[in-house]
Amino acid sequence: MQRSYALPSSKRTPNPCPCCGHPDEDASHIILCPDRGRTNLYNDSVDDLVRWVRKVKTHSIIVLLVKRYLAARGTQSMTQIWLSCGGRQDVNQTGFQLATAHDLLGWKNFVDGRIHKKFVEIQEEFIVSRPSNQQRSRKSSAKWASGLVDMIIRITQWLYRNELLHYKQHFGAESPREYQQIMARITHLHNHTDPDDLLPADQYLPADQHLLDTNLNTVASWTATRRQIWTAEFEASLAARRSRTLKRKRRHDRLGLVPLNHNGRRKKRRTKEKKSSRDKPDDTSRTKDTASSLIGTTAEGSQRHKRRKKKRKKNRRKE
């Protein structure tokens, strides 16, 4: 049983086109991308292919159909191209035979370098028709087919796409994709961060140094290193504030403290708890609390408490 390792469509990483913004940049989109730069490169590649097939003395029908078919850029079948050129649906015509055979494979296979054997057969017959090439017709047709496939594969624009994404103007600079990613992160931090989520030291900085008061247009004009430092400082401030808040909460939970309100005072306990404690019946079996039970378990502990009270009274009188 053959296993499939493809990820479900819901778990695939978004891969938008860096040129036109198409949500899914697969191999078929690269050659059909409507971006002006890619379109110009595509037209130049097609012109190079047409010049090559003419240079190697290709059959005129092949030259015509391939040129028009590539110019249509996948919008028409080769049979439609043949009929638009004045051809007829006649099985005896070479152009109709080639068009119908090619349409069995289609556009995707053609631009990937898979051509129908009818191309080779027509070109071989064309070579044989010339007296000087009768002895090496098969070898010449195979070489011609290899050259045609090579020229077709050059039309795919992977080099242009990779250069657009990963080319850096100088050492230490960002590629276009890296710049878009860092600016998207900076914009998200700038627009979705509450000032109270930062460290207090970062909240009361001067206006020209405050993290949230920095203009995004100014950030965009910075160097790559400065943008990375700004982002690292912002994220470090957020992480430190979250860590401090979490530690304070754990300490309060461990000591049983009530959280502070906005005025810096302890929140009052719920009245329900007070009422429930008042409504509890007294347990007659319990002995009354004595000084030793409240302060300590020995008489020495209670005496120490009395001495402390006297000392506090004396200090108050002196003041």
Buried (B, 14 or more C-beta within 10 A) or exposed (E): EEEEEEEEEEEEEEEEBBBBEBEEBEEEBBBBBEBEEBBEBBEEBBEEBBEBBEEEBBBEBBBBBBBBBBBBBBEBBBBBBBBEEEBEEEEEBBBBBBBBBBBEBEBEEBBBBEBBEBBBBBBBEBBBEEEEBEEEBEEBBEEBBEBBBEBBEBBBBEEBBEEBBEEEEEEEEBBBEBBBEBBEBBEEBBEEBEEEBBBEEBBEEEEEEBBBEBEEEEBEEBEBEEBBEBBEEBEEBBEBBEEEEEEEEEEEEEEEEEEEEEEEEEEEEEEEEEEEEEEEEEEEEEEEEEEBEEBBEEEEEBEEBEEEEEEEEEEEEEE
